[in-house]
Amino acid sequence: MRIGIKVNTNRDQGYACAYETAKAILKYGAVPVLKPADEGEFPSLDGVVYEDLSAASPDVIISIGGDGTFLATAAEYGDTDAAFIGVNKGSIGFLAQIEEDGIDECIGRIVKGDYKILCRSRLDVSVYSKDGVLKEKGLCLNDCSIGRGAKLHTVKLLLKVDGQVAERFIGDGLIISTATGSTAYNLAAGGPVLMPGMREMIITTNCSHTFSGFSYVVSPDSIIEIIVEPFETPPIICLDGRDLVDFEDNDRVVIKTCGKMLKTIDFNPEGFFNVIRRKIIMRGSFYENS
């Protein structure tokens, strides 16, 4: 078994956690694979292989950092056939399930195949000019958000679902979320929580300047279209927090479910709703006590 390791060195200074992860992988008879850029920085350890993770055909890819690192890893290597899991070096860790004191046990279970696979839906996002020219496209695991830019001007967005006009939105923006992302920005904006294996898409209004601010839950087979109406200050579009492209008047955003789902490793024994309750409550106390 080959296990890739993607490290956020801002979170894991000196590769301390990555080193323990690689040692555990070797202990259980698997091969740890790091990026070529890590060679020379990663502490010397016999048995570590340095290859591009996209070409290395890893069975599993472990991100070391927070949930943001997990999302970035999924974006970079989501086209591989690897299963993904993260070691939590962040604050909460919805996606990065492994805690540092559980690395050895979890690696042992991964090598033995003692886990469940949870397939998570992703969004396929394309931006077209008003003339129909493709400007940019990308994938996201959590959400695609379209919102106000550098100045606090409202945005005007025409929302269509399967060719039908749903509403003309005026406010801070729209959040289009997967089930995985339903517990992130969508939840903060008052949207519903979906169980992570569901494939439906959520459209949640963000600070609507009308009395009709609410969420839509649409079929995984639906096509969402958003027309960016003429603006004074350019709105922004972000995929899992990453800027995608600069908007121009009347650009059209097309969002649909990606055909390839992301495989994630799940060995959480307490269940989804218990995790939600514990970690949402924990978030406030974590920042308060940091």
Beta strands, then each sheet from edge to edge (+ up, - down):
strand 1: 2-7
strand 2: 31-34
strand 3: 49-50
strand 4: 60-65
strand 5: 83-88
strand 6: 116-120
strand 7: 123-128
strand 8: 134-140
strand 9: 143-147
strand 10: 155-161
strand 11: 164-177
strand 12: 201-208
strand 13: 215-218
strand 14: 224-228
strand 15: 236-239
strand 16: 242-243
strand 17: 252-257
strand 18: 262-266
sheet 1: 3+ 2+ 1+ 4+ 5+
sheet 2: 6+ 18-
sheet 3: 8+ 7- 17+ 14- 10+ 11- 9+ 15- 16+
sheet 4: 8+ 7- 17+ 14- 10+ 11- 12+ 13-
end
